[in-house]
Amino acid sequence: MKSFCFPILSTLMYLPLLGAVLLLFVPRRHELFIKGFTLVFSLAEFAVSLPLFFRFDESTAGMQFVEKAAWFPEWGMSYFLGIDGISLLLVLLTTFLTVLCVLISWKSIETKVKEYYITFLFLETAMIGTLCALDLILFYIFWELMLIPMYLLIGIWGGPRRIYAAIKFFLFTMVGSVLMLLAIFALYFHYSHATGVATFNVLDLYNGTVPVSLQYWLFAAFALSFAIKVPMFPVHTWLPDAHTEAPTAGSVILAGVLLKMGTYGFLRFAIPLFPKAAMDAIPLISVLAIIGIIYGAIVSMMQPDLKRLIAFSSVSHLGYVMLGMFAFNMQGMQGSIYQMLNHGVSTGGLFLLVGMIYERRHTRMIADFGGLSASMPIFAFFFMIVTLSSIALPGTNGFVGEFLILFGAFKSVKLYGILATIGVVLGAVYMLWMFQRVMFGEITKEENRKVKDLGAREVVILCCVVFFIVLMGVCPRMFFKKMDTSVAGFLKFVKEKNAYYQTMEDAATRGTAQHPLSGAHAAHYPANLTRPSIEVE
């Protein structure tokens, strides 16, 4: 576990919060200053996050840039922050997309501008905190804090059905969160009773053991909470409404970062804390992921609204993430993490493009467009690249992630890989069909002849997106080498610990040993059996 002399993670967490607090003292009438001030803080946040990438030690699977201080030691709570190769790139994705969200909101937000940017900065603090927290209570606090600003973004600055969408989003997420909190306390009391040590430190909890019967219940609670956030089929129904009604920046950050909190939660908490239950859940999770892949693609094909089409495509794309993750091999796991990043860049880019055209035409209906490439050639160029990225054209970021996921799925269970490839074909169909209807064909509405092409601010935003689409597609190694060791260590730990549980179950079944995983002292291992532990340098 490597510490860092400068508290860079705390700086990343609280810099946006500082900006939000300072904005409270700025009069509302100074809108241009408020926008510029928020942009400066978001750029500073992105700049502060860059040393994480360049100073990250690729040779260790342990946590880095660690910060730890006693919080409520009598209850086992600590202020414990750190990142590894799994969370590093998600932190960078968050700071990058926040800058684009501030820029895209420059003209589209016209009411309560000050409150809007305060809300966005507060949301960034919550997102960074969620990705860096290594204490379960600290993680849960930031997890819940994300709900508030996102609820406000949808409910105040959203579309006509914004209240319905905001409440639906809040209720779905809260149900899962309450179950997760109960599971956190159950794990805490079990560990403290078994070892005499009261702690919410996730690294300590990794190295304890949980009775297999209890694992299933706790994994189910964590998994449901994270599955809702992903969202996985069939708990995905809040997503299309939230995306459709959210402002453009809200849709970008929701697709780019907030949905990844669910997939990240599986990797950081649900799987390593309950490895036996996670491995036993492979068939269930994989089948649900494949259903989500195909279902999301078919429903996307039927959507008349551009935003809803992209929203349902997220259900399909994140199905790939879950499928690769639960392949439990190096290719699938790496592809899963990479696809999280790809989805943030590509789908975030699609929402940015839809927002730009909506500002001009005040409609998102595909039938209201046609022939836009003639009047908006620059827009058509960027739309084409982002669309090709979304359908995983070789040379773009999407291809690398999907290829590795399918490779991992075939390596795990061939049938899963075969079924998942159906989604690849359907994805190309609905995205290219959508592009053809919007960009080409006869101009049927006079407004489409007079629509203005992109301005300089919008071109800068999309150039940033396209830069990473190409970079991640052509040079994936520079990103994979940051996660290689962490992913290898993660898989080794999970498989060894699952093997330990399986060995003890087999021994109990044969009656050759007392089953140590079913009593109050399940955290104590027999002396003659090696206890696997998570690597902490």
N, C-alpha and C positions, 0 to 999 in steps of 0.2 A: 504494500500500500504506500504509494509515493505522495508525499505532501509537497506543498509549493509555498515559497516564502511570501508571495503576494496573494491575498485572498481573491483570486480572480473569479471564482464561482460566485462568491457573495457579491462581488462587484457586478457581475452579470445579472444577478437576481435583483439587486436593489437599485441599479442605475435607472431602469425605466420607472420604478416606483418613485424615485427622487424627482424625475421629470414630471410625473403626474402630480406630485405634491406642489412643485413649483408652479405648475400651470393653474393651480387653484387661485393664485394671487394675480393672475393676468386678467384684465378686464375682457369681457366677451367681445367687445367691439373691435378688438385688435386681432381679427381672424387670421390675417396674413402672418403676423408674428407667431400666433399659436401654431399654425401649420409649419412654419420654418423651424420653430423651437422643437417641435416633436420630431421633425426630420433630422435635426442635428443630434438629438438624443438617440434616435434609432440607428443612425449611422455610427455614432460613438459606440453603441452596444455591439454592432456588427464588428467594428474595429477591435474592440476588447476581446471578442470571441475568437479572432483569428489566431492569436498565440496558442490557443488550445490545439489547433490543428498542427501548427509547425513545431511546437515543443512537445507534442505527444510522443511518448516512448513506445514504439511499436513492438518492442521485444518482450513486454510483460503483459500478462492478462489481469494484473491487479488494478485496483482503483488508483487514479492519478488526480493531481491537483486537490488533494484531500484537505478538508477543513473539518475539525471536530472540536466541540466544546460541550461541557456539561450543560444540560438544560434543566431537567427535573430528575437528577440522578437517583433520588429515592424511588422514582417510578420507572426508571430505566430509559428515560427519554433523553436524547442528545441532539445537538445541532450538528448533524453529520452529513457532509456533502462530498461528492466525488463522482468522477466519470470514468468510463472505460471505453473500449473501442465500439461497444454497442450503442452507448448514449452520445458519444462525441459528435458524430455526424448529425444526429437529430438536433443537438443544441445549435450547431452551425446553420442547419436548415431553418430553425426558428428565427434566429437573428436576421438571416438573409430575407426571408419572406416578410418579416415585419417592416423592413425598409420599403419593399415594393407595395405593401398594403398602405403605408402612409402616403406614398406617391400617388397611388391610384385613387385615393380618397380626396385628392386636392380640390377637385371641382365637383365631385358627385355628392359630397356631404354639404348640405346648405343650411341645415337646422341644428341647433345645439352643437356647434362645431367644437367648442371648448370641451364640453362634456364627452363628446365622441373620442377625441384624442386622449383625454384622461383615461377613459375606459380602455382604450387600446393599449396604452402603456401599462396599465394595471394588469391586463391580460398577459402581456409579455412576461412580466415578473412571475405570474402564476405558472406559466408554461415552463420557463427555465427552472423554477423551483421543483416542479414535478419531475423533470428529467435528471436533476442533480441530487435529490434527496435520497439518503441511504438509511434513514430512520423511518419506520413505518408510519408513525404519527405525523412526522414532518411531511412525508409524502402525501398522506391523506389530507392534511390541511391545504397543501397547494392543489391537490386534485380537486377538492371542493371549491377552492377559490377560483378555479378556471370557469366554473359554472356561472358565476355572477356576471362578469363582464360579457361573456358570450350571450347570456340571456338578455342583457341590456342591449347589446348590439343588434340582436334580432328583433327584440320587442319595441325598441324606440326608433331605430333607423331602417327597419325592414320594410317589406312590401305590404300590400293590403291585408293579408292574413297573418301578419306578423305576431299578433298576440297568441293566436292558436298555435303557431309554429314554435314560439318561444316557450310556452307552457308545456307543450308536448316534449320538446327537447329537455326541459328541466325535469319533468316527472320521470321520463325514461332513465335519465342519468342518475337521478336521486335514488331510485329503487335499487339499482345496482350498487350504488355507493354505500347505502345503509347495510346491505348484505356483506359487503367487503369489510366495513367497520366491525361488524359482529365477528367476522372471521379473524380479523386482526387481533381482537381481544381474546378470542378462543386460543389462537396460536400463542399469544403472550402468556396466558395463564398456564397453558400446557407446558411451555418451555420453563417457566419459573418454578412450577411444581416439580418438574423432572430434574432440574439442575440446581435449583436454589438461586438462580441468577435471574433477576428481573430485567429484561431488555427488549427494546424495539429495534435494536441494531440489526439490520437485515443480513449483514455478513455473519454475525453470530448465529442468527436463526437458520441460515443456510446449513451450518455445520451441526445443527441439532437433528433429531429425528422425530417423526410424528407417526403415531400408529396408523397403519394403512387404512383402517376403517374411518378414522378421523380425517385422514388426507382427502378422501373422496368428497367429504362434505365441505372442507375448507377450500379445496381446489374448485369445487362447483361454485362457491360464493365469489371467489376472486374471478374465476373465468366468466361468470355471468356479467359481472360489473365491467370487465374489459371487453367482452363480446358486444355489449350494448354500445360501448364507445367506438368500437372498430368501424362500423357495426357489421356483425355477422348476421346472416340469415338464421332465424326468422325475426330477430330483434332489431331490424334495420329500419322499421317504418317511420321513425322520427326523422331520418336523414333527408329524404327528398323535400319535405316541407321546410326544414331548417335551411337547407341550401337555397331553395327557391325564394324564400322570403328574406333571407339575410342580405345586407348590402354587399357589394362586390368584395370589399376587403374582408368582410366577415366570412363569406364563402371560401375565399382563398385560404385564410388562416384555419378555418374549420377543416377543409380538405387537406391542407398541407401539413398541419401540426396536430390539431386536436384529435383527429381520428387515429393518428399514430400513437397517441397516449395509450390507446387500447392494446395495440400490438406490442408496444414497448412494455406495458404492464405484464403481458404474458411472459416476455423474456426476462424481465428483472425480478418478478415476484412469483407469479402463479407456477411456472415450470420449475425453477430451482428450489422453491420452498416445498413443493409437493411433487417430486419427480416421479414417484411410482404412479400416482393418480394421473399425472400428465401423460406418461407413456401409455397407460391403459386407455386414455381418452383419444389416442391417435385415430382410430377408425371413426369415432363420432365427429371429431373436429374436422377431419379430412373430408368426410361426406358432406358436412354442412358447408365447408369451404367450396367444394365443387358445385353444390347446389347454388351457392351464392354467385359463383363465377358464371354459370350458365343462365340462371334466373336474371341476374343483373344485366347481362348482355341482351337477353330477349326483351326485357322490359324497356331498356334503353332504346332499342330499335323502334318501339311503339310511341315514344314520347314526341309530342308536338312542340314542347317548350325546350329551348336550348339548355337552360339551367337544370331542368329535371333530367334531361338526357345525361348530362355530365354527372349529376348526383347519383343516378342509378349505375353509371359506369364505375363509380367509386366502390359500390358494393361488389362489382365484378373484380376490379383490380385488387381490392383488399382481400378478396377470397384467395387470390394467388399468394399474397403475403402469408396468410394463415396456413395454406397448403405447404408452402416451402418450409415454414417454421416447424410444422409437425411432421416433416419428413425426417427430422433429427439426423441429418447428415450435413457435411460441410457445405456442399453445393446448395442444398435447399435452404439452409440457415443463412448463408451469405446472400443468396438471391433474395430471401425474404427481407433482410435488412436493407439491401440495396433498392429493392422495390418500394420500400417506405419512402426513401429519398426521391426516387423517380416519380412516384405518384405525387409527392409534394410539389415537385418542379413542373411536371407536365399538366396535371389536373389543375394546379394553381394557375398555370399559364392559360389554360382554357377558360377558367372563370374570369381571369383578367380580360381576355379577349371579348367574352360575352358582355362584361361590364362596359367595355369601351363602345361596343356597338349599341348597347342599350341606352347609353348617354345620348347617342345621336338619334336613334329611332324610337326610343321609349316603347319598345316591344321586344319580346324574346321568342315569339312564335316563328317557327321555321317557315311556315307558309307566307309570312309577311316579307320574306327576303327572296333572293334570287338575283343572280347577275351582279353581285356586289364587287366581284373582282374587277369589273370595268371601271367603277367609280372609286374603289378603294384598293388599288394594287399593292400598296405597302401592307395594309391590313391582311390582304389575301396571302401574301408571302409568309408573314409570321404565323397566320392561322394554319397554313399548310405544314410548316415545320412542327408546330406543337401537335397537330393532329397526327402526323407520321410518328412522332415520339410516343403518343398515346397508344398507337396500334403496334408499337415495338418494331419499327423498321430497323434493320441492321444499320449500325452507325449512329443510332440514337441511344439515349440512356435506357429507354424502355426495353430494348432488345436484350441488354445484358442481364437485367433482373429477371425477366420472364424466362430466358434461356436457362439460367441456373436453377430457377424454381422447377421448371419442367424436367430438367436433368435430375434434380434431387428427387422429384416425385416418381419418375420412372425407376430410379435406383431403389427407392423405398418399396413402392407397390406399383407395378406397371399399369394396372387398371386406372389408378388415380391419375397418372400422367396422360394416359390416352383420353380420359374424359376431360381433363383440364385443357387439352389442346382444342377442344370444341369452342371454348371461350375465346381463344386466339382468333379463330376464323370469324366468329360472330362479332368480336370487337372490331375487326377490320371492316366488316359489313356496315355496322351502324355508324361508325365514325366517318368512313368515306362517303356513305350515302348522305349523311348530314352535311358534310363539307360540299358535296356536289349541289345539294339543294340550296345552300346558302350562298355559295360563291359563283356558281355557274348557271347556265340556263337563261331563259328570257327574263328581262326585267319587267315584271308585271305591275309594279307600283312605282309611281312617279317619284316618291320620296327616295327610292333607292338610287335614282339617277343623280340626285343633288346632295347626297350624303358626303360629308367631308372625310378625307383620309386622316390618318393618324398624325398627331402633332409631335413635337420634339420630346416632350415629357413621356408620352406613351411609347415612342420608339425606344427611348432609353430603358424603360421598364422591360419591354419585350426583348431587347438585346441582351439584357442580363439573364433572362429566362433561357433564350436560345444558346447563349454562351455555355451554360451548364448542361443543357440538353446534349450539345456536341461534345463538351469536355468529358462528361460522364459516359458517353457512348464510345468515344475514341480512346480515352485514357482511364479506364476503370481501375487499373492497378493502383493508381495513386490514392484511391479511396479504399480499395480492398485491403491494402497493406496496413491500414489503420485498424481494421477490425479482425484481421486474421487470427492473431494470438488470442484475443478475447473470445472469439467464437470457438476456437479449438479448445480453450480452457473450459468454456461453458459446456460444450458437448461432452467433454471428458468427465466433468464433474457430474452432470446429469446421468450419464450412462453408468458410471461407477456406483453412484448412489442408488440408482434403480436396481442394479445388479445386487447390491447389498441387501436391499429390501427383499428381492426375489429369493436370495439365498436363505434368508431367515424364514421366509414363508415356506420354502421347501422343507427346511429343517423342522419347522413346526408341524407341517403336514405329515412328515415321516415319523414324528414323535421322538426324534433323536435329541431334541433340545427344547427347552422351554422357550416359547415365542416371546422375544423381548420387545416386540413392537406393539403389544396390545395392553401393556400395563402402565402404571403411573410413572415408572422409571424407564420409559422407552428411549430416553436420550442417552442411556448408558450402553455402550457397546461391549460385547464379550472381548476379553483380553486377546483372544487368539484370532480376531478378525480385524483386518485393517479398516479404519473408518475413512471414507473419502472425505475430502474437504475442499472447499473452494480456494483457488489460488489467490493469495493476498501477498503481494510483494512488499 
